[in-house]
Amino acid sequence: MDGSVIAMLVVLALGAYGIVLYNRLVTLKNEFKNAFSQIDVQLQRRYELIPNLVETAKGYLQHEQQTLTAVTEARDHAKSQAEAAAAAPDNAGLVKSLAQAESALGSALGRLNVVVESYPELKADANMQALFDELVTTDNRVTFARQAYSDSVMLYNTQREVFPSNLVAGVFAFREADLFEINDPDIAQPARVSFA
């Protein structure tokens, strides 16, 4: 075999291997984007529940408007951050901003829960109990979706960093993906609400 034929075969083999690595990175990137969309679905569901929760509580909590306003504002901010992150889940800064907004929303909901505990008639309200139950269920779904997303991001980032995939990732600008982590330990767990 001629040396130029061997060189051409080596170049073709390296090119084919590069294509395989590129396609693997694209597949993993699409998987973590899909996993993020599952978080987004559950967050949107949560954002739709919160106004109903606030409206139900308004009648009982006339002296707690500041708490209700804080929940509404935190929900609106988190929703806008979720929309931005959903448009570009591979943008680590947007995912981090969403995590911070979700942390603030969780804190506001926690304060609302403390206030609700002070009003036995509100705790006993069937609509309020149903909304809190639905919110807890949704928070559990968000937690599971976040775990699936984190697993997908870890696989993508690992593939992006190992040799020789890191060469392909660098040439084609595959950016590092960010985990969706809520850093406040009180917020990271789903809300626990008891109407016993």
C-alpha positions as CSV (number, residue, x, y, z in Angstrom):
1,M,0.0,0.0,0.0
2,D,1.2,3.4,-0.9
3,G,2.1,5.9,1.9
4,S,-0.4,8.5,0.6
5,V,-3.2,6.0,0.7
6,I,-2.4,5.1,4.3
7,A,-2.2,8.8,5.2
8,M,-5.6,9.3,3.6
9,L,-7.1,6.4,5.4
10,V,-5.8,7.7,8.7
11,V,-7.2,11.2,8.0
12,L,-10.6,9.6,7.1
13,A,-10.6,7.5,10.2
14,L,-9.8,10.5,12.4
15,G,-12.5,12.5,10.6
16,A,-15.0,9.8,11.2
17,Y,-14.1,9.5,14.8
18,G,-14.4,13.3,15.2
19,I,-17.9,13.1,13.7
20,V,-18.8,10.3,16.2
21,L,-17.6,12.5,19.1
22,Y,-19.4,15.5,17.7
23,N,-22.7,13.6,17.4
24,R,-22.3,12.2,20.9
25,L,-21.9,15.7,22.3
26,V,-25.0,16.9,20.4
27,T,-27.0,14.0,21.6
28,L,-26.0,14.6,25.3
29,K,-26.7,18.4,24.9
30,N,-30.2,17.6,23.5
31,E,-30.8,15.2,26.4
32,F,-30.0,17.8,29.1
33,K,-32.1,20.4,27.2
34,N,-35.0,17.9,27.2
35,A,-34.5,17.2,30.9
36,F,-34.6,21.0,31.6
37,S,-37.9,21.1,29.7
38,Q,-39.3,18.7,32.2
39,I,-38.3,21.0,35.0
40,D,-39.9,23.9,33.1
41,V,-43.2,22.0,32.8
42,Q,-43.4,21.5,36.5
43,L,-42.3,25.0,37.3
44,Q,-45.0,26.4,35.1
45,R,-47.5,24.2,36.9
46,R,-46.2,25.6,40.2
47,Y,-46.4,29.2,38.9
48,E,-50.1,28.6,38.0
49,L,-50.9,27.3,41.4
50,I,-49.4,30.2,43.4
51,P,-51.9,33.0,42.3
52,N,-54.8,30.7,43.4
53,L,-53.1,30.1,46.7
54,V,-52.6,33.9,47.2
55,E,-56.2,34.6,46.3
56,T,-57.5,32.0,48.7
57,A,-55.4,33.4,51.5
58,K,-56.3,37.0,50.8
59,G,-59.7,36.8,52.5
60,Y,-58.1,35.5,55.7
61,L,-54.9,37.4,55.7
62,Q,-56.0,41.0,55.4
63,H,-53.2,42.1,57.8
64,E,-50.5,40.1,56.0
65,Q,-50.6,41.8,52.6
66,Q,-46.8,42.2,52.7
67,T,-46.3,38.4,52.8
68,L,-48.8,37.9,49.9
69,T,-47.2,40.6,47.9
70,A,-43.7,39.1,48.5
71,V,-45.0,35.7,47.3
72,T,-46.6,37.2,44.2
73,E,-43.5,39.2,43.3
74,A,-41.2,36.2,43.9
75,R,-43.4,34.1,41.7
76,D,-43.4,36.7,38.9
77,H,-39.6,37.0,39.0
78,A,-39.1,33.2,39.1
79,K,-41.5,32.8,36.2
80,S,-39.6,35.4,34.1
81,Q,-36.3,33.7,34.9
82,A,-37.8,30.3,34.0
83,E,-38.9,31.6,30.6
84,A,-35.4,33.0,29.9
85,A,-33.7,29.7,31.0
86,A,-36.2,27.6,29.0
87,A,-35.2,29.5,25.9
88,A,-31.5,28.7,26.5
89,P,-31.0,25.9,29.0
90,D,-27.4,25.6,27.9
91,N,-26.7,29.1,29.2
92,A,-25.2,28.5,32.6
93,G,-25.9,32.1,33.8
94,L,-29.6,31.8,33.0
95,V,-29.9,28.5,34.9
96,K,-28.1,30.0,37.8
97,S,-30.4,33.0,37.9
98,L,-33.4,30.7,37.8
99,A,-32.1,28.7,40.7
100,Q,-31.6,32.0,42.7
101,A,-35.1,33.1,41.8
102,E,-36.6,29.7,42.8
103,S,-34.7,30.0,46.1
104,A,-36.3,33.4,46.8
105,L,-39.7,32.0,45.8
106,G,-39.3,29.1,48.2
107,S,-38.4,31.5,51.0
108,A,-41.5,33.6,50.3
109,L,-43.7,30.5,50.3
110,G,-42.1,29.3,53.5
111,R,-43.0,32.7,55.1
112,L,-46.6,32.3,53.8
113,N,-46.7,28.8,55.3
114,V,-45.7,30.2,58.7
115,V,-48.4,32.9,58.5
116,V,-51.0,30.3,57.5
117,E,-50.1,28.3,60.6
118,S,-51.2,31.3,62.7
119,Y,-54.8,31.2,61.2
120,P,-56.6,28.0,62.1
121,E,-59.6,28.9,59.9
122,L,-57.4,29.3,56.9
123,K,-55.6,26.0,57.7
124,A,-59.0,24.3,57.8
125,D,-60.2,25.9,54.4
126,A,-60.6,23.0,51.9
127,N,-59.4,25.1,49.0
128,M,-56.3,26.2,50.8
129,Q,-55.5,22.6,51.8
130,A,-56.1,21.3,48.3
131,L,-53.8,24.1,46.9
132,F,-51.1,23.3,49.4
133,D,-51.3,19.6,48.7
134,E,-51.0,20.3,44.9
135,L,-48.1,22.6,45.6
136,V,-46.3,19.9,47.6
137,T,-46.9,17.3,44.8
138,T,-45.6,19.8,42.2
139,D,-42.5,20.5,44.3
140,N,-41.8,16.8,44.5
141,R,-42.1,16.6,40.7
142,V,-39.7,19.5,40.4
143,T,-37.2,17.7,42.6
144,F,-37.4,14.6,40.5
145,A,-37.0,16.6,37.3
146,R,-34.1,18.5,38.7
147,Q,-32.4,15.2,39.5
148,A,-32.9,13.9,36.0
149,Y,-31.6,17.2,34.6
150,S,-28.5,17.1,36.9
151,D,-27.7,13.6,35.7
152,S,-28.0,14.6,32.1
153,V,-25.8,17.7,32.7
154,M,-23.2,15.5,34.4
155,L,-23.0,13.1,31.5
156,Y,-22.8,16.0,29.0
157,N,-20.1,17.9,31.0
158,T,-18.1,14.7,31.5
159,Q,-18.2,13.8,27.8
160,R,-17.3,17.4,27.0
161,E,-14.2,17.4,29.3
162,V,-12.7,13.9,28.5
163,F,-10.0,13.5,25.9
164,P,-10.4,13.5,22.9
165,S,-14.0,14.8,23.1
166,N,-12.6,18.0,24.7
167,L,-10.9,18.8,21.4
168,V,-14.1,18.5,19.4
169,A,-16.0,20.4,22.2
170,G,-13.4,23.2,22.0
171,V,-13.5,23.5,18.2
172,F,-17.3,23.6,18.1
173,A,-17.8,25.7,21.2
174,F,-19.8,23.2,23.3
175,R,-20.2,25.3,26.5
176,E,-20.2,23.8,30.0
177,A,-23.8,23.3,31.3
178,D,-24.7,24.4,34.8
179,L,-26.6,22.3,37.3
180,F,-29.9,23.6,38.6
181,E,-29.0,23.8,42.3
182,I,-30.8,25.6,45.0
183,N,-28.2,26.4,47.6
184,D,-30.5,27.2,50.6
185,P,-30.9,23.9,52.4
186,D,-34.3,24.9,53.7
187,I,-35.5,25.5,50.1
188,A,-33.8,22.6,48.5
189,Q,-36.3,20.2,50.0
190,P,-40.0,20.2,49.0
191,A,-42.3,22.2,51.2
192,R,-43.8,20.2,54.0
193,V,-47.3,21.4,54.9
194,S,-49.4,19.8,57.6
195,F,-53.1,20.6,58.2
196,A,-53.5,18.1,61.0
